[in-house]
Amino acid sequence: MKEIILAFIILFSLNLQAQDEPTGVYRNIYKCSDSIRSNKLTGKVSQKAMNTADSLNNYHPKAYFLKTVDLLMQSNYNDAAYIFLLGEMRMDYYGLFTKYDKDFYDFHHTVKDPVYMFLRSNIDNFIALLKLSAAYNRQHDYAYKSGKLKPENYKESGAIQDRMATQFHINKAYFENMWLRERKEQEPTKTNK
């Protein structure tokens, strides 16, 4: 619980920064996203992120979101998005075995905002990371709550991300235009720089 509170405070301070000074936070997210595109790093995550995914397999889904916060604080957005997407699959599956935990889901939504802002700024990267995380889910059982307990549900948690990737690909122009308008609304104008 202490970890969630600490991470919540960190993300809350980021959100306050975003409200008070959108130029810094938004610019950093968009700059990183643009860098991924220009350096041909779309869908690439570090080996360290892959190892982190393996090590988190034995933990509650909140561990994925706590690690996401850590990676966001380091401006390591691709790795953060990958770990976050894995955490969402773990959360969906794990939720079948537990009662609703409002604090946990509130924390998830707080972490989701900057991650999805980053992902929506580069649809090709979003699609690639969805596919990568879904593939990880197919190849690795969730040791904390084995997929063997409810195999159809476990399989479905990854299939959801595969379907999202497919829909984004099919309707790429629609989503790209919608998210570009969103970006223009959030991005600082030249007079704000």
PADO-821734 format. One record per residue: residue in one letter; x, z, y of N, C-alpha, C in turn. Coordinates in steps of 0.2 Angstrom, whole numbers, always signed. Layout:
REM residues N
{"A",{X,Z,Y},{X,Z,Y},{X,Z,Y}} ...
//
This chain:
REM residues 193
{"M",{+4,+0,-6},{+0,+0,+0},{+4,+0,+6}} {"K",{+10,+4,+6},{+14,+4,+12},{+17,-3,+13}} {"E",{+19,-7,+8},{+21,-14,+9},{+16,-18,+13}} {"I",{+10,-17,+11},{+5,-21,+14},{+4,-20,+21}} {"I",{+4,-13,+23},{+3,-11,+30},{+9,-13,+34}} {"L",{+15,-13,+31},{+21,-15,+35},{+21,-23,+36}} {"A",{+19,-27,+31},{+19,-34,+32},{+13,-36,+37}} {"F",{+7,-32,+36},{+2,-33,+41},{+4,-32,+48}} {"I",{+8,-27,+49},{+10,-25,+56},{+15,-31,+58}} {"I",{+19,-33,+54},{+23,-39,+56},{+19,-45,+58}} {"L",{+15,-47,+53},{+11,-53,+55},{+6,-52,+61}} {"F",{+4,-46,+62},{+0,-45,+68},{+4,-46,+74}} {"S",{+10,-43,+74},{+14,-44,+80},{+16,-52,+81}} {"L",{+16,-56,+75},{+17,-63,+76},{+11,-66,+79}} {"N",{+5,-64,+77},{-1,-66,+80},{-2,-64,+87}} {"L",{+0,-58,+89},{+0,-57,+96},{+5,-61,+100}} {"Q",{+11,-62,+97},{+16,-67,+100},{+13,-74,+101}} {"A",{+9,-76,+96},{+6,-82,+97},{+1,-83,+102}} {"Q",{-3,-77,+103},{-8,-77,+108},{-5,-77,+115}} {"D",{+0,-72,+116},{+4,-71,+122},{+8,-77,+124}} {"E",{+12,-80,+119},{+17,-85,+120},{+17,-90,+115}} {"P",{+12,-94,+115},{+11,-99,+109},{+17,-104,+109}} {"T",{+20,-105,+114},{+26,-110,+114},{+31,-108,+109}} {"G",{+33,-102,+108},{+38,-100,+103},{+36,-100,+96}} {"V",{+31,-97,+94},{+28,-97,+87},{+26,-104,+85}} {"Y",{+22,-107,+89},{+20,-114,+87},{+25,-119,+87}} {"R",{+29,-118,+92},{+35,-123,+92},{+40,-122,+86}} {"N",{+41,-116,+84},{+45,-115,+78},{+42,-118,+72}} {"I",{+36,-117,+71},{+32,-119,+65},{+32,-127,+65}} {"Y",{+31,-130,+71},{+30,-137,+71},{+37,-140,+71}} {"K",{+42,-137,+74},{+49,-140,+74},{+52,-140,+66}} {"C",{+50,-135,+63},{+52,-134,+56},{+49,-140,+52}} {"S",{+42,-141,+53},{+39,-146,+49},{+41,-153,+51}} {"D",{+43,-154,+57},{+45,-161,+59},{+52,-162,+56}} {"S",{+56,-156,+56},{+63,-157,+53},{+63,-158,+45}} {"I",{+58,-156,+42},{+57,-157,+35},{+56,-165,+34}} {"R",{+51,-167,+38},{+50,-174,+38},{+56,-179,+39}} {"S",{+59,-177,+45},{+65,-181,+47},{+71,-181,+42}} {"N",{+72,-175,+39},{+77,-174,+35},{+76,-176,+27}} {"K",{+70,-179,+26},{+68,-181,+20},{+68,-175,+15}} {"L",{+65,-169,+17},{+65,-163,+13},{+57,-162,+10}} {"T",{+53,-167,+11},{+46,-166,+9},{+45,-164,+2}} {"G",{+42,-158,+1},{+41,-156,-6},{+47,-152,-9}} {"K",{+52,-151,-5},{+58,-148,-8},{+58,-141,-7}} {"V",{+60,-137,-12},{+60,-130,-11},{+67,-128,-14}} {"S",{+70,-122,-11},{+77,-120,-14},{+77,-118,-21}} {"Q",{+82,-118,-24},{+83,-115,-30},{+82,-107,-30}} {"K",{+83,-104,-24},{+82,-97,-23},{+74,-96,-24}} {"A",{+70,-101,-21},{+63,-100,-21},{+60,-101,-28}} {"M",{+63,-105,-32},{+62,-106,-39},{+63,-99,-43}} {"N",{+69,-97,-42},{+71,-90,-45},{+66,-85,-43}} {"T",{+64,-85,-36},{+60,-79,-34},{+53,-80,-37}} {"A",{+51,-86,-38},{+44,-87,-42},{+45,-84,-49}} {"D",{+50,-85,-52},{+51,-82,-59},{+51,-75,-59}} {"S",{+54,-72,-54},{+55,-65,-54},{+48,-61,-52}} {"L",{+44,-65,-48},{+38,-62,-46},{+32,-63,-51}} {"N",{+34,-66,-56},{+29,-67,-62},{+27,-61,-65}} {"N",{+30,-55,-64},{+29,-49,-67},{+25,-44,-63}} {"Y",{+23,-47,-57},{+20,-42,-52},{+13,-44,-49}} {"H",{+10,-40,-46},{+3,-41,-43},{+4,-47,-38}} {"P",{-2,-50,-37},{-1,-56,-33},{+1,-54,-25}} {"K",{+0,-48,-24},{+2,-46,-17},{+10,-46,-16}} {"A",{+14,-46,-21},{+21,-47,-21},{+22,-54,-18}} {"Y",{+18,-59,-20},{+19,-66,-18},{+18,-66,-11}} {"F",{+13,-63,-8},{+12,-63,-1},{+17,-59,+3}} {"L",{+19,-54,+0},{+25,-50,+4},{+31,-54,+4}} {"K",{+33,-57,-1},{+38,-62,-1},{+37,-68,+4}} {"T",{+31,-70,+4},{+30,-75,+9},{+31,-73,+16}} {"V",{+29,-67,+18},{+30,-64,+25},{+38,-64,+26}} {"D",{+41,-61,+21},{+49,-61,+22},{+52,-68,+23}} {"L",{+49,-73,+20},{+52,-80,+21},{+50,-83,+27}} {"L",{+44,-81,+29},{+41,-83,+36},{+46,-80,+42}} {"M",{+47,-74,+41},{+51,-71,+46},{+58,-74,+46}} {"Q",{+61,-77,+41},{+67,-80,+41},{+66,-88,+43}} {"S",{+60,-90,+45},{+59,-97,+46},{+60,-101,+41}} {"N",{+59,-99,+35},{+60,-103,+29},{+53,-105,+26}} {"Y",{+50,-110,+30},{+43,-111,+29},{+42,-115,+22}} {"N",{+46,-120,+20},{+44,-123,+14},{+44,-118,+8}} {"D",{+49,-114,+8},{+49,-109,+2},{+44,-104,+3}} {"A",{+42,-102,+9},{+36,-98,+10},{+30,-101,+8}} {"A",{+29,-107,+10},{+23,-110,+8},{+22,-111,+0}} {"Y",{+28,-113,-3},{+28,-113,-10},{+26,-107,-14}} {"I",{+29,-101,-12},{+28,-95,-15},{+21,-93,-13}} {"F",{+18,-94,-7},{+11,-92,-5},{+6,-96,-10}} {"L",{+7,-103,-11},{+3,-106,-15},{+3,-104,-22}} {"L",{+9,-102,-25},{+9,-99,-31},{+5,-92,-31}} {"G",{+6,-88,-26},{+2,-82,-25},{-5,-83,-25}} {"E",{-8,-88,-22},{-15,-90,-22},{-18,-91,-29}} {"M",{-14,-95,-33},{-16,-96,-40},{-16,-90,-44}} {"R",{-11,-86,-43},{-11,-79,-46},{-17,-75,-44}} {"M",{-18,-75,-38},{-23,-71,-35},{-30,-73,-38}} {"D",{-31,-79,-38},{-38,-82,-41},{-39,-80,-48}} {"Y",{-33,-80,-52},{-34,-79,-59},{-34,-71,-60}} {"Y",{-30,-67,-56},{-30,-60,-57},{-37,-57,-55}} {"G",{-40,-60,-50},{-46,-58,-47},{-52,-57,-53}} {"L",{-51,-61,-58},{-56,-61,-63},{-56,-54,-67}} {"F",{-50,-50,-66},{-49,-44,-70},{-50,-38,-66}} {"T",{-51,-39,-60},{-51,-33,-55},{-57,-33,-51}} {"K",{-58,-27,-48},{-64,-26,-43},{-61,-29,-36}} {"Y",{-66,-31,-32},{-64,-34,-25},{-60,-28,-21}} {"D",{-54,-30,-18},{-50,-26,-14},{-50,-29,-7}} {"K",{-54,-26,-3},{-54,-29,+4},{-48,-29,+7}} {"D",{-44,-24,+7},{-37,-24,+10},{-33,-29,+8}} {"F",{-33,-30,+1},{-28,-35,-1},{-31,-42,+1}} {"Y",{-37,-44,+1},{-39,-50,+3},{-39,-51,+11}} {"D",{-39,-46,+14},{-38,-47,+22},{-31,-48,+23}} {"F",{-26,-45,+19},{-19,-46,+20},{-18,-54,+18}} {"H",{-21,-56,+13},{-20,-63,+11},{-22,-68,+16}} {"H",{-28,-67,+19},{-30,-71,+25},{-25,-71,+31}} {"T",{-22,-65,+32},{-18,-64,+38},{-11,-69,+36}} {"V",{-9,-68,+30},{-3,-72,+29},{-5,-80,+28}} {"K",{-11,-81,+26},{-13,-88,+25},{-12,-92,+32}} {"D",{-14,-89,+37},{-15,-93,+44},{-8,-96,+46}} {"P",{-2,-93,+46},{+4,-97,+48},{+6,-102,+43}} {"V",{+5,-100,+36},{+7,-104,+31},{+3,-111,+31}} {"Y",{-4,-110,+32},{-8,-116,+32},{-7,-120,+39}} {"M",{-5,-117,+44},{-4,-120,+50},{+2,-125,+49}} {"F",{+7,-122,+45},{+13,-126,+44},{+12,-132,+39}} {"L",{+8,-130,+34},{+6,-135,+29},{+2,-141,+32}} {"R",{-2,-139,+36},{-7,-145,+39},{-3,-149,+44}} {"S",{+3,-147,+46},{+7,-151,+51},{+11,-157,+47}} {"N",{+11,-157,+41},{+14,-162,+37},{+10,-163,+30}} {"I",{+5,-168,+30},{+1,-168,+24},{+5,-170,+18}} {"D",{+10,-175,+19},{+14,-177,+13},{+18,-170,+10}} {"N",{+20,-166,+14},{+23,-160,+12},{+18,-155,+8}} {"F",{+12,-155,+11},{+7,-151,+9},{+5,-153,+2}} {"I",{+4,-160,+1},{+2,-163,-6},{+8,-161,-11}} {"A",{+14,-162,-9},{+20,-161,-13},{+20,-154,-16}} {"L",{+19,-149,-11},{+20,-142,-13},{+14,-140,-17}} {"L",{+8,-143,-16},{+2,-141,-20},{+4,-144,-27}} {"K",{+6,-150,-28},{+8,-152,-35},{+13,-148,-38}} {"L",{+18,-146,-34},{+24,-142,-37},{+22,-136,-39}} {"S",{+18,-132,-35},{+15,-126,-37},{+10,-126,-43}} {"A",{+6,-131,-43},{+2,-132,-49},{+6,-133,-56}} {"A",{+11,-137,-55},{+15,-139,-61},{+19,-132,-63}} {"Y",{+21,-128,-58},{+24,-122,-60},{+19,-118,-64}} {"N",{+13,-118,-62},{+7,-114,-65},{+6,-116,-72}} {"R",{+6,-123,-73},{+6,-125,-80},{+11,-124,-85}} {"Q",{+17,-123,-82},{+23,-122,-86},{+25,-115,-87}} {"H",{+22,-110,-83},{+24,-103,-83},{+18,-99,-84}} {"D",{+18,-95,-89},{+13,-90,-90},{+14,-84,-84}} {"Y",{+8,-81,-82},{+8,-76,-78},{+9,-69,-82}} {"A",{+15,-67,-82},{+17,-61,-86},{+13,-55,-84}} {"Y",{+11,-54,-78},{+8,-48,-76},{+1,-48,-79}} {"K",{-2,-54,-79},{-9,-54,-83},{-9,-61,-86}} {"S",{-7,-61,-92},{-6,-67,-96},{-12,-72,-96}} {"G",{-10,-78,-95},{-15,-83,-95},{-19,-84,-102}} {"K",{-16,-81,-107},{-18,-81,-114},{-25,-77,-114}} {"L",{-26,-73,-110},{-32,-68,-110},{-38,-72,-108}} {"K",{-37,-77,-103},{-43,-81,-101},{-40,-88,-100}} {"P",{-38,-92,-105},{-34,-98,-104},{-38,-103,-100}} {"E",{-44,-104,-101},{-48,-109,-97},{-48,-107,-89}} {"N",{-48,-101,-88},{-48,-99,-81},{-41,-100,-78}} {"Y",{-36,-98,-82},{-29,-99,-80},{-28,-106,-78}} {"K",{-30,-110,-83},{-29,-118,-82},{-32,-120,-75}} {"E",{-38,-117,-74},{-42,-119,-68},{-39,-118,-62}} {"S",{-35,-112,-62},{-32,-110,-55},{-27,-115,-53}} {"G",{-23,-118,-58},{-19,-123,-56},{-22,-130,-55}} {"A",{-28,-131,-58},{-31,-137,-57},{-34,-138,-50}} {"I",{-36,-132,-48},{-39,-132,-41},{-34,-135,-36}} {"Q",{-28,-133,-37},{-22,-136,-32},{-21,-143,-33}} {"D",{-21,-145,-40},{-21,-152,-41},{-26,-156,-38}} {"R",{-32,-154,-38},{-38,-157,-35},{-38,-158,-28}} {"M",{-35,-152,-25},{-34,-152,-17},{-29,-158,-16}} {"A",{-23,-158,-19},{-18,-163,-18},{-21,-170,-19}} {"T",{-25,-171,-24},{-28,-178,-25},{-33,-179,-19}} {"Q",{-37,-175,-17},{-42,-176,-11},{-38,-177,-5}} {"F",{-33,-174,-3},{-29,-175,+3},{-26,-182,+2}} {"H",{-23,-184,-4},{-20,-190,-4},{-26,-196,-3}} {"I",{-31,-195,-6},{-37,-200,-6},{-39,-201,+2}} {"N",{-40,-195,+5},{-43,-195,+12},{-37,-193,+17}} {"K",{-31,-196,+15},{-25,-194,+20},{-26,-195,+27}} {"A",{-29,-201,+29},{-30,-203,+36},{-35,-198,+39}} {"Y",{-40,-196,+36},{-45,-191,+39},{-42,-185,+40}} {"F",{-38,-182,+35},{-35,-175,+36},{-29,-175,+41}} {"E",{-26,-181,+41},{-20,-181,+45},{-22,-181,+53}} {"N",{-28,-185,+54},{-30,-186,+61},{-33,-179,+63}} {"M",{-37,-176,+58},{-40,-169,+60},{-35,-164,+62}} {"W",{-30,-164,+58},{-24,-159,+58},{-20,-161,+64}} {"L",{-19,-167,+66},{-15,-169,+72},{-19,-167,+78}} {"R",{-26,-167,+78},{-30,-165,+84},{-29,-157,+85}} {"E",{-29,-154,+79},{-28,-147,+79},{-21,-145,+82}} {"R",{-16,-149,+80},{-9,-147,+82},{-9,-148,+90}} {"K",{-12,-154,+92},{-11,-155,+99},{-15,-150,+103}} {"E",{-20,-147,+101},{-23,-141,+104},{-19,-135,+104}} {"Q",{-15,-134,+99},{-11,-128,+98},{-4,-129,+101}} {"E",{-1,-135,+101},{+6,-136,+104},{+6,-135,+111}} {"P",{+12,-132,+113},{+12,-131,+121},{+13,-138,+124}} {"T",{+10,-138,+130},{+11,-144,+134},{+18,-144,+137}} {"K",{+20,-150,+140},{+27,-150,+143},{+28,-145,+149}} {"T",{+22,-144,+152},{+23,-139,+158},{+24,-132,+156}} {"N",{+22,-131,+149},{+23,-124,+146},{+29,-123,+143}} {"K",{+33,-128,+143},{+40,-127,+139},{+45,-123,+143}} 
//
